[in-house]
Amino acid sequence: MLKEAIICIVIVIAIIFGNNTTQNYTKESVSELSSGLMSLRGNITQENVENESVRNEMERIYEQWEKKHDKLAYFIEHDELEKVETELIAIKSFIETEDYEESVSELDKSVFILKHIEDKYAFNLQNVF
């Protein structure tokens, strides 16, 4: 009986620790990507847009996403991650064609999806029940 109780306690502690770790990584990743995208949005909405600078910034954000994607795929649904990737590729293509109005729209969508992922996987009573 005592042995079973100890095993149960260890399992619960491991689950709480694992959830805390994954939630912190998700928050960190969403925060980094969202701030990068909002910075890019600020650069795109300026009157004189520097095409090369915006392209380089988008490349940096996309590389950052690729690094984060591998770890996020361990504990987040792949459909959610594919939505973000689709939006980032759309942003990238709109920037390459210098269609900045559409890229701003896609930037807003991708930030919304990232925030949705963070909220969806947060540990709170709404998500438990």
N, CA, C and O atoms as a DFTB+ gen file, in Angstrom:
516 C
 N C O
     1  1       0.816      -1.196       0.000
     2  2       0.000       0.000       0.000
     3  2       0.863       1.264       0.000
     4  3       0.599       2.189      -0.768
     5  1       1.872       1.311       0.838
     6  2       2.760       2.461       0.909
     7  2       3.554       2.587      -0.388
     8  3       3.787       3.693      -0.876
     9  1       3.957       1.473      -0.928
    10  2       4.716       1.447      -2.174
    11  2       3.877       2.027      -3.322
    12  3       4.381       2.799      -4.138
    13  1       2.619       1.657      -3.376
    14  2       1.722       2.151      -4.425
    15  2       1.480       3.646      -4.282
    16  3       1.418       4.368      -5.277
    17  1       1.343       4.110      -3.046
    18  2       1.125       5.534      -2.797
    19  2       2.348       6.346      -3.226
    20  3       2.207       7.419      -3.813
    21  1       3.525       5.845      -2.939
    22  2       4.762       6.528      -3.329
    23  2       4.875       6.588      -4.850
    24  3       5.257       7.620      -5.402
    25  1       4.550       5.497      -5.524
    26  2       4.592       5.474      -6.988
    27  2       3.606       6.486      -7.566
    28  3       3.935       7.202      -8.512
    29  1       2.406       6.549      -7.006
    30  2       1.393       7.507      -7.477
    31  2       1.865       8.942      -7.270
    32  3       1.693       9.782      -8.153
    33  1       2.447       9.228      -6.137
    34  2       2.948      10.571      -5.839
    35  2       4.068      10.946      -6.805
    36  3       4.106      12.071      -7.304
    37  1       4.967      10.022      -7.066
    38  2       6.063      10.279      -8.007
    39  2       5.516      10.553      -9.410
    40  3       6.004      11.441     -10.108
    41  1       4.509       9.795      -9.813
    42  2       3.912      10.001     -11.143
    43  2       3.245      11.367     -11.224
    44  3       3.406      12.068     -12.223
    45  1       2.505      11.757     -10.203
    46  2       1.841      13.062     -10.191
    47  2       2.876      14.183     -10.235
    48  3       2.699      15.156     -10.968
    49  1       3.933      14.059      -9.474
    50  2       4.998      15.065      -9.469
    51  2       5.651      15.150     -10.848
    52  3       5.932      16.245     -11.335
    53  1       5.891      14.010     -11.471
    54  2       6.486      14.001     -12.809
    55  2       5.564      14.673     -13.828
    56  3       6.029      15.408     -14.699
    57  1       4.268      14.421     -13.717
    58  2       3.310      15.050     -14.639
    59  2       3.281      16.561     -14.436
    60  3       3.277      17.314     -15.409
    61  1       3.260      17.005     -13.205
    62  2       3.239      18.445     -12.919
    63  2       4.522      19.105     -13.408
    64  3       4.479      20.179     -14.007
    65  1       5.652      18.476     -13.158
    66  2       6.938      19.017     -13.615
    67  2       6.987      19.077     -15.144
    68  3       7.406      20.081     -15.718
    69  1       6.559      18.004     -15.789
    70  2       6.555      17.974     -17.257
    71  2       5.630      19.027     -17.839
    72  3       5.983      19.701     -18.806
    73  1       4.450      19.173     -17.257
    74  2       3.507      20.187     -17.731
    75  2       4.069      21.589     -17.548
    76  3       3.942      22.434     -18.434
    77  1       4.681      21.833     -16.416
    78  2       5.270      23.143     -16.148
    79  2       6.381      23.450     -17.155
    80  3       6.469      24.564     -17.671
    81  1       7.210      22.474     -17.424
    82  2       8.307      22.655     -18.376
    83  2       7.789      22.948     -19.775
    84  3       8.254      23.881     -20.430
    85  1       6.828      22.155     -20.236
    86  2       6.305      22.362     -21.587
    87  2       5.540      23.678     -21.687
    88  3       5.612      24.357     -22.712
    89  1       4.821      24.038     -20.656
    90  2       4.072      25.286     -20.673
    91  2       5.023      26.486     -20.708
    92  3       4.772      27.448     -21.434
    93  1       6.100      26.439     -19.941
    94  2       7.084      27.522     -19.961
    95  2       7.748      27.637     -21.330
    96  3       7.961      28.744     -21.824
    97  1       8.073      26.507     -21.941
    98  2       8.698      26.542     -23.262
    99  2       7.727      27.091     -24.303
   100  3       8.124      27.845     -25.191
   101  1       6.459      26.714     -24.191
   102  2       5.455      27.220     -25.122
   103  2       5.304      28.732     -24.968
   104  3       5.267      29.453     -25.965
   105  1       5.217      29.214     -23.742
   106  2       5.100      30.651     -23.499
   107  2       6.308      31.404     -24.054
   108  3       6.163      32.441     -24.702
   109  1       7.489      30.875     -23.793
   110  2       8.720      31.506     -24.272
   111  2       8.744      31.556     -25.795
   112  3       9.077      32.585     -26.384
   113  1       8.393      30.450     -26.426
   114  2       8.405      30.379     -27.884
   115  2       7.393      31.331     -28.497
   116  3       7.709      32.055     -29.441
   117  1       6.182      31.333     -27.968
   118  2       5.130      32.218     -28.484
   119  2       5.533      33.673     -28.293
   120  3       5.323      34.498     -29.183
   121  1       6.100      33.987     -27.158
   122  2       6.511      35.361     -26.877
   123  2       7.589      35.820     -27.859
   124  3       7.501      36.918     -28.409
   125  1       8.596      34.991     -28.077
   126  2       9.676      35.350     -28.999
   127  2       9.162      35.528     -30.422
   128  3       9.482      36.513     -31.088
   129  1       8.371      34.577     -30.877
   130  2       7.865      34.651     -32.245
   131  2       6.892      35.813     -32.416
   132  3       6.941      36.512     -33.428
   133  1       6.020      36.029     -31.453
   134  2       5.057      37.131     -31.546
   135  2       5.756      38.481     -31.556
   136  3       5.391      39.364     -32.333
   137  1       6.757      38.649     -30.701
   138  2       7.469      39.933     -30.679
   139  2       8.223      40.153     -31.987
   140  3       8.280      41.277     -32.486
   141  1       8.798      39.099     -32.542
   142  2       9.462      39.224     -33.840
   143  2       8.487      39.591     -34.941
   144  3       8.786      40.431     -35.789
   145  1       7.313      38.959     -34.930
   146  2       6.302      39.260     -35.941
   147  2       5.747      40.678     -35.784
   148  3       5.492      41.354     -36.780
   149  1       5.560      41.130     -34.552
   150  2       5.067      42.487     -34.344
   151  2       6.118      43.525     -34.746
   152  3       5.777      44.597     -35.247
   153  1       7.366      43.209     -34.530
   154  2       8.442      44.086     -34.987
   155  2       8.445      44.157     -36.516
   156  3       8.601      45.231     -37.098
   157  1       8.273      43.013     -37.148
   158  2       8.191      42.962     -38.611
   159  2       6.994      43.759     -39.099
   160  3       7.088      44.471     -40.099
   161  1       5.871      43.647     -38.405
   162  2       4.672      44.400     -38.771
   163  2       4.949      45.891     -38.714
   164  3       4.528      46.644     -39.593
   165  1       5.664      46.318     -37.672
   166  2       6.023      47.735     -37.551
   167  2       6.882      48.204     -38.710
   168  3       6.699      49.312     -39.214
   169  1       7.817      47.368     -39.134
   170  2       8.681      47.728     -40.265
   171  2       7.910      47.764     -41.578
   172  3       8.203      48.585     -42.447
   173  1       6.932      46.883     -41.727
   174  2       6.157      46.820     -42.973
   175  2       5.206      48.005     -43.091
   176  3       4.962      48.498     -44.193
   177  1       4.669      48.464     -41.967
   178  2       3.676      49.534     -42.019
   179  2       4.291      50.924     -42.127
   180  3       3.557      51.909     -42.196
   181  1       5.597      51.029     -42.141
   182  2       6.245      52.324     -42.349
   183  2       6.010      52.791     -43.784
   184  3       5.691      51.992     -44.664
   185  1       6.171      54.090     -44.006
   186  2       5.970      54.612     -45.361
   187  2       7.032      54.105     -46.321
   188  3       6.710      53.605     -47.399
   189  1       8.273      54.229     -45.945
   190  2       9.372      53.766     -46.795
   191  2       9.856      52.418     -46.291
   192  3      10.630      52.339     -45.338
   193  1       9.397      51.371     -46.936
   194  2       9.749      50.017     -46.514
   195  2      11.052      49.614     -47.195
   196  3      11.189      49.696     -48.416
   197  1      12.001      49.176     -46.375
   198  2      13.266      48.683     -46.919
   199  2      13.086      47.203     -47.223
   200  3      13.042      46.376     -46.312
   201  1      12.982      46.876     -48.497
   202  2      12.663      45.516     -48.925
   203  2      13.656      44.490     -48.395
   204  3      13.256      43.452     -47.869
   205  1      14.926      44.770     -48.527
   206  2      15.948      43.806     -48.111
   207  2      15.925      43.589     -46.603
   208  3      16.069      42.461     -46.132
   209  1      15.746      44.659     -45.854
   210  2      15.696      44.563     -44.395
   211  2      14.503      43.716     -43.945
   212  3      14.628      42.881     -43.049
   213  1      13.355      43.937     -44.571
   214  2      12.144      43.191     -44.214
   215  2      12.313      41.720     -44.576
   216  3      11.911      40.845     -43.810
   217  1      12.896      41.442     -45.723
   218  2      13.131      40.040     -46.124
   219  2      14.073      39.345     -45.158
   220  3      13.841      38.198     -44.777
   221  1      15.134      40.031     -44.761
   222  2      16.087      39.429     -43.814
   223  2      15.437      39.167     -42.464
   224  3      15.685      38.139     -41.835
   225  1      14.606      40.101     -42.023
   226  2      13.921      39.908     -40.740
   227  2      12.962      38.730     -40.804
   228  3      12.857      37.960     -39.849
   229  1      12.258      38.585     -41.930
   230  2      11.340      37.454     -42.087
   231  2      12.107      36.134     -42.120
   232  3      11.659      35.139     -41.551
   233  1      13.246      36.126     -42.776
   234  2      14.083      34.919     -42.793
   235  2      14.524      34.548     -41.383
   236  3      14.514      33.375     -41.011
   237  1      14.908      35.545     -40.608
   238  2      15.338      35.298     -39.229
   239  2      14.182      34.722     -38.409
   240  3      14.373      33.781     -37.638
   241  1      13.003      35.280     -38.574
   242  2      11.826      34.784     -37.841
   243  2      11.507      33.357     -38.263
   244  3      11.195      32.515     -37.421
   245  1      11.582      33.082     -39.555
   246  2      11.276      31.734     -40.040
   247  2      12.305      30.725     -39.538
   248  3      11.940      29.603     -39.189
   249  1      13.571      31.096     -39.496
   250  2      14.600      30.202     -38.946
   251  2      14.354      29.948     -37.461
   252  3      14.522      28.832     -36.972
   253  1      13.959      30.990     -36.765
   254  2      13.630      30.844     -35.343
   255  2      12.458      29.879     -35.169
   256  3      12.465      29.046     -34.263
   257  1      11.461      29.989     -36.031
   258  2      10.310      29.095     -35.992
   259  2      10.737      27.652     -36.231
   260  3      10.275      26.749     -35.533
   261  1      11.608      27.425     -37.202
   262  2      12.052      26.058     -37.494
   263  2      12.748      25.431     -36.288
   264  3      12.581      24.240     -36.024
   265  1      13.523      26.224     -35.560
   266  2      14.189      25.702     -34.362
   267  2      13.173      25.361     -33.271
   268  3      13.277      24.324     -32.616
   269  1      12.195      26.241     -33.085
   270  2      11.189      26.023     -32.043
   271  2      10.216      24.903     -32.439
   272  3       9.744      24.159     -31.580
   273  1       9.925      24.789     -33.714
   274  2       8.942      23.816     -34.205
   275  2       9.295      22.389     -33.801
   276  3       8.423      21.618     -33.403
   277  1      10.566      22.045     -33.903
   278  2      10.985      20.674     -33.596
   279  2      10.643      20.280     -32.163
   280  3      10.149      19.179     -31.920
   281  1      10.904      21.171     -31.221
   282  2      10.612      20.862     -29.822
   283  2       9.124      20.963     -29.516
   284  3       8.591      20.166     -28.745
   285  1       8.454      21.940     -30.118
   286  2       7.015      22.093     -29.877
   287  2       6.229      20.898     -30.402
   288  3       5.169      20.569     -29.868
   289  1       6.733      20.254     -31.431
   290  2       6.028      19.119     -32.036
   291  2       5.925      17.931     -31.082
   292  3       5.096      17.046     -31.297
   293  1       6.740      17.891     -30.045
   294  2       6.665      16.795     -29.078
   295  2       5.376      16.833     -28.256
   296  3       4.869      15.788     -27.850
   297  1       4.850      18.025     -28.013
   298  2       3.723      18.100     -27.091
   299  2       2.562      18.977     -27.567
   300  3       1.615      19.195     -26.811
   301  1       2.615      19.480     -28.792
   302  2       1.507      20.272     -29.344
   303  2       1.016      19.583     -30.605
   304  3       1.801      19.017     -31.366
   305  1      -0.293      19.639     -30.815
   306  2      -0.886      19.012     -31.994
   307  2      -0.227      19.547     -33.270
   308  3       0.040      20.741     -33.399
   309  1       0.021      18.646     -34.188
   310  2       0.692      19.029     -35.422
   311  2      -0.172      19.933     -36.283
   312  3       0.354      20.755     -37.034
   313  1      -1.487      19.798     -36.190
   314  2      -2.375      20.672     -36.952
   315  2      -2.196      22.134     -36.546
   316  3      -2.194      23.026     -37.395
   317  1      -2.048      22.370     -35.261
   318  2      -1.846      23.735     -34.772
   319  2      -0.528      24.301     -35.285
   320  3      -0.454      25.461     -35.690
   321  1       0.499      23.480     -35.265
   322  2       1.804      23.931     -35.738
   323  2       1.802      24.161     -37.246
   324  3       2.474      25.064     -37.744
   325  1       1.044      23.340     -37.968
   326  2       0.951      23.519     -39.415
   327  2       0.246      24.822     -39.770
   328  3       0.580      25.454     -40.772
   329  1      -0.719      25.227     -38.963
   330  2      -1.398      26.506     -39.194
   331  2      -0.404      27.658     -39.110
   332  3      -0.407      28.559     -39.949
   333  1       0.441      27.619     -38.093
   334  2       1.447      28.676     -37.934
   335  2       2.412      28.655     -39.110
   336  3       2.729      29.699     -39.680
   337  1       2.871      27.480     -39.467
   338  2       3.821      27.378     -40.577
   339  2       3.209      27.872     -41.881
   340  3       3.880      28.546     -42.664
   341  1       1.949      27.547     -42.121
   342  2       1.260      28.012     -43.322
   343  2       1.196      29.535     -43.358
   344  3       1.431      30.154     -44.396
   345  1       0.876      30.125     -42.218
   346  2       0.804      31.590     -42.157
   347  2       2.174      32.217     -42.375
   348  3       2.287      33.231     -43.063
   349  1       3.220      31.624     -41.794
   350  2       4.564      32.175     -41.974
   351  2       5.014      32.092     -43.429
   352  3       5.658      33.010     -43.938
   353  1       4.679      31.005     -44.089
   354  2       5.038      30.870     -45.501
   355  2       4.261      31.887     -46.338
   356  3       4.800      32.455     -47.288
   357  1       2.994      32.113     -45.984
   358  2       2.204      33.123     -46.702
   359  2       2.813      34.512     -46.506
   360  3       2.912      35.287     -47.457
   361  1       3.214      34.821     -45.297
   362  2       3.848      36.118     -45.022
   363  2       5.109      36.260     -45.858
   364  3       5.355      37.293     -46.481
   365  1       5.892      35.207     -45.855
   366  2       7.143      35.209     -46.602
   367  2       6.889      35.476     -48.097
   368  3       7.599      36.267     -48.719
   369  1       5.890      34.820     -48.657
   370  2       5.610      35.002     -50.084
   371  2       5.072      36.402     -50.370
   372  3       5.415      36.992     -51.394
   373  1       4.234      36.942     -49.485
   374  2       3.732      38.297     -49.693
   375  2       4.852      39.325     -49.580
   376  3       4.851      40.325     -50.297
   377  1       5.796      39.087     -48.697
   378  2       6.926      40.009     -48.570
   379  2       7.801      39.934     -49.816
   380  3       8.269      40.962     -50.304
   381  1       8.024      38.736     -50.332
   382  2       8.842      38.591     -51.541
   383  2       8.210      39.277     -52.746
   384  3       8.916      39.794     -53.611
   385  1       6.873      39.282     -52.802
   386  2       6.185      39.952     -53.912
   387  2       5.864      41.408     -53.584
   388  3       5.224      42.100     -54.375
   389  1       6.308      41.867     -52.422
   390  2       6.126      43.239     -51.947
   391  2       4.652      43.628     -51.822
   392  3       4.284      44.781     -52.048
   393  1       3.822      42.660     -51.463
   394  2       2.407      42.900     -51.185
   395  2       2.263      43.039     -49.666
   396  3       1.854      42.106     -48.975
   397  1       2.608      44.216     -49.173
   398  2       2.713      44.415     -47.733
   399  2       1.356      44.478     -47.037
   400  3       1.260      44.146     -45.856
   401  1       0.321      44.889     -47.732
   402  2      -1.006      44.936     -47.118
   403  2      -1.484      43.534     -46.747
   404  3      -2.016      43.320     -45.658
   405  1      -1.291      42.590     -47.654
   406  2      -1.681      41.203     -47.372
   407  2      -0.780      40.585     -46.307
   408  3      -1.236      39.781     -45.493
   409  1       0.495      40.959     -46.312
   410  2       1.404      40.396     -45.313
   411  2       1.029      40.852     -43.908
   412  3       1.193      40.097     -42.950
   413  1       0.527      42.080     -43.773
   414  2       0.086      42.561     -42.459
   415  2      -1.093      41.729     -41.971
   416  3      -1.163      41.370     -40.795
   417  1      -2.012      41.425     -42.872
   418  2      -3.163      40.593     -42.516
   419  2      -2.707      39.210     -42.060
   420  3      -3.197      38.696     -41.054
   421  1      -1.788      38.614     -42.782
   422  2      -1.267      37.299     -42.410
   423  2      -0.471      37.358     -41.113
   424  3      -0.496      36.410     -40.328
   425  1       0.232      38.461     -40.881
   426  2       0.960      38.628     -39.618
   427  2      -0.003      38.616     -38.441
   428  3       0.251      37.970     -37.424
   429  1      -1.099      39.328     -38.585
   430  2      -2.089      39.361     -37.504
   431  2      -2.684      37.975     -37.260
   432  3      -2.907      37.583     -36.114
   433  1      -2.938      37.243     -38.331
   434  2      -3.473      35.878     -38.181
   435  2      -2.477      34.981     -37.465
   436  3      -2.855      34.214     -36.580
   437  1      -1.218      35.072     -37.839
   438  2      -0.222      34.188     -37.227
   439  2      -0.024      34.509     -35.750
   440  3       0.171      33.600     -34.944
   441  1      -0.072      35.785     -35.385
   442  2       0.046      36.151     -33.974
   443  2      -1.161      35.620     -33.204
   444  3      -1.021      35.127     -32.085
   445  1      -2.339      35.721     -33.804
   446  2      -3.546      35.192     -33.161
   447  2      -3.434      33.677     -32.952
   448  3      -3.775      33.171     -31.883
   449  1      -2.963      32.967     -33.958
   450  2      -2.826      31.507     -33.838
   451  2      -1.818      31.151     -32.754
   452  3      -2.038      30.221     -31.979
   453  1      -0.718      31.885     -32.699
   454  2       0.285      31.626     -31.664
   455  2      -0.307      31.851     -30.272
   456  3      -0.093      31.042     -29.369
   457  1      -1.039      32.933     -30.097
   458  2      -1.671      33.197     -28.793
   459  2      -2.709      32.129     -28.471
   460  3      -2.875      31.743     -27.313
   461  1      -3.410      31.651     -29.503
   462  2      -4.392      30.585     -29.299
   463  2      -3.710      29.304     -28.812
   464  3      -4.218      28.627     -27.918
   465  1      -2.580      28.984     -29.393
   466  2      -1.833      27.792     -28.970
   467  2      -1.414      27.937     -27.509
   468  3      -1.542      26.998     -26.724
   469  1      -0.920      29.102     -27.154
   470  2      -0.500      29.337     -25.769
   471  2      -1.680      29.175     -24.813
   472  3      -1.550      28.545     -23.763
   473  1      -2.827      29.742     -25.172
   474  2      -4.005      29.634     -24.310
   475  2      -4.552      28.213     -24.260
   476  3      -4.986      27.743     -23.208
   477  1      -4.528      27.544     -25.388
   478  2      -5.092      26.191     -25.469
   479  2      -4.322      25.195     -24.603
   480  3      -4.918      24.289     -24.021
   481  1      -3.027      25.355     -24.518
   482  2      -2.210      24.398     -23.774
   483  2      -1.828      24.891     -22.385
   484  3      -1.000      24.279     -21.710
   485  1      -2.427      25.988     -21.965
   486  2      -2.179      26.481     -20.605
   487  2      -2.896      25.578     -19.610
   488  3      -3.966      25.043     -19.902
   489  1      -2.308      25.415     -18.448
   490  2      -2.901      24.578     -17.408
   491  2      -3.819      25.447     -16.568
   492  3      -3.365      26.199     -15.705
   493  1      -5.121      25.335     -16.829
   494  2      -6.111      26.042     -16.028
   495  2      -7.380      25.202     -15.990
   496  3      -7.500      24.215     -16.716
   497  1      -8.309      25.589     -15.158
   498  2      -9.520      24.794     -14.965
   499  2     -10.358      24.703     -16.240
   500  3     -10.980      23.673     -16.498
   501  1     -10.378      25.742     -17.018
   502  2     -11.153      25.722     -18.266
   503  2     -10.643      24.638     -19.215
   504  3     -11.441      23.970     -19.871
   505  1      -9.342      24.459     -19.295
   506  2      -8.778      23.449     -20.186
   507  2      -8.820      22.053     -19.598
   508  3      -8.770      21.073     -20.340
   509  1      -8.910      21.940     -18.286
   510  2      -8.960      20.622     -17.656
   511  2     -10.330      20.006     -17.841
   512  3     -10.449      18.811     -18.112
   513  1     -11.375      20.826     -17.693
   514  2     -12.732      20.307     -17.802
   515  2     -13.255      20.660     -19.130
   516  3     -14.394      20.324     -19.454
